[in-house]
């Protein structure tokens, strides 16, 4: 019984996978509804950002210190790896508090599985990350004339991040129903994570006494491992990846448990 409950966050998604897929598609299309370019903005946005990074750091700032072979031949590409992962988590954190509040019509429908709504938000964020990843692969191909074969490991590196993200969204979406101010806090947290994670710099650039504390940031491991497989051509740290995946699973289950405990009062508050 205990094992079946631990698997419920994932089995419930599988049971309602078609509904989740339709909601993800609706969410993606709705974001660009009414614009002239439409869904193509999901491709244009990362392209424009990568072009800006390339111009700023290769020409304006000339960030030579990180354009070594270890970073894949360009600071813009090095930076973009971190931005994709931070952007995915920041998107999830930012949307978390409003997932239930923004879909209040579903709460009073007894037959609607509202616990899949964080999965839907994750699917939308993952779609944007995948588009960014495709742009990144193109940039690596142009700058290095080849993508390391170790890039096939990138989905495994994303797994603990995805598990942790959906767990955080379950928690934030449930708490956000009762504490509306939490939505104001998440934007600050996302910005803080940008500067306290090795997005704009490698961990090795920090003083030794700060590197230990930086590695406690859960984003540090996945960002650095992403650069290892995409830019350097090294295999991931499998032991570390297993540990982080386990931690991500614990966060997911804990977030789901919090959501299930608080959902009974959603209809009364909303």
Residue pairs with C-beta under 8 A, 6 or more apart in sequence:
4 11
6 253
8 256
9 115
9 166
9 170
9 252
9 253
9 256
12 113
12 115
12 116
13 20
13 116
13 119
16 113
16 116
19 113
19 116
20 116
20 119
20 120
20 123
21 123
23 116
23 117
23 120
24 120
24 123
24 124
24 127
27 120
27 121
27 123
27 124
28 39
28 42
28 124
28 127
29 39
31 124
32 38
32 39
32 41
32 42
35 41
37 44
42 127
42 128
42 131
43 131
43 134
43 135
46 80
46 131
46 132
46 135
46 136
47 135
49 80
49 83
50 76
50 80
50 135
50 136
50 139
53 75
53 76
53 79
53 80
53 83
54 74
54 76
56 76
57 63
57 75
57 76
57 79
58 67
58 74
58 75
58 76
63 75
65 205
66 75
66 78
66 201
66 202
66 205
67 73
67 74
67 75
67 78
70 231
70 232
71 77
71 78
71 202
71 227
71 231
72 78
72 140
72 143
72 144
72 227
72 230
72 231
72 232
73 143
73 144
74 139
74 143
76 139
77 136
77 139
77 140
77 143
77 231
78 202
78 227
78 231
79 199
79 200
80 132
80 135
80 136
80 139
81 136
81 223
81 226
81 227
81 230
81 231
82 197
82 198
82 199
82 200
82 223
82 226
82 227
83 132
83 199
84 129
84 132
84 133
84 136
84 226
85 129
85 158
85 161
85 199
85 219
85 222
85 223
85 226
86 193
86 194
86 197
86 199
86 219
86 223
87 128
87 129
87 132
88 125
88 126
88 128
88 129
88 158
88 161
88 165
89 161
89 164
89 165
89 190
89 193
89 219
90 190
90 193
90 194
91 124
91 125
91 128
92 121
92 122
92 125
92 165
92 166
92 168
92 169
93 165
93 168
93 169
93 172
93 186
93 189
93 190
93 193
94 186
94 187
94 190
95 121
95 125
95 169
96 118
96 121
96 168
96 169
96 171
96 172
96 173
96 176
96 186
97 172
97 173
97 175
97 176
97 180
97 182
97 183
97 186
98 173
98 176
98 183
99 117
99 118
99 121
99 169
99 172
99 173
99 176
100 107
100 114
100 117
100 173
100 174
100 176
100 177
100 266
100 270
101 176
101 177
101 180
101 270
103 114
103 117
104 270
106 112
106 114
106 117
107 114
107 266
107 267
107 270
108 267
114 263
114 266
115 170
115 256
115 259
115 260
115 263
117 173
118 166
118 169
118 170
118 173
118 255
118 259
119 166
121 169
122 162
122 165
122 166
122 169
125 165
126 162
129 158
133 154
136 230
137 147
137 151
140 147
140 151
140 230
140 231
141 147
147 230
148 229
148 230
148 231
148 232
148 233
149 233
150 228
150 229
150 230
150 233
150 234
150 235
150 236
151 229
151 230
153 229
153 235
153 236
154 226
154 229
154 230
156 236
156 241
157 222
157 225
157 226
157 229
157 236
157 241
158 222
158 226
159 245
159 248
160 218
160 222
160 241
160 244
160 245
160 247
160 248
161 218
161 219
161 222
161 248
162 248
163 245
163 248
163 249
163 251
163 252
164 218
164 247
164 248
164 251
164 252
166 252
166 255
167 248
167 250
167 251
167 252
167 253
167 254
167 255
167 256
168 251
168 255
169 255
170 252
170 255
170 256
170 258
170 259
171 254
171 255
171 258
171 259
172 182
172 186
173 259
174 258
174 259
174 261
174 262
174 263
175 182
175 258
175 262
176 182
176 183
177 262
177 265
177 266
177 269
177 270
178 262
178 265
178 269
193 217
193 219
194 200
196 214
196 217
197 217
197 219
197 220
197 223
198 214
198 219
198 220
198 223
198 224
199 219
199 223
202 224
202 227
203 211
203 214
203 215
203 220
203 224
204 211
206 214
214 220
215 221
218 244
218 247
221 237
221 240
221 244
222 244
225 236
225 237
225 240
225 241
228 234
228 235
228 236
228 237
229 235
229 236
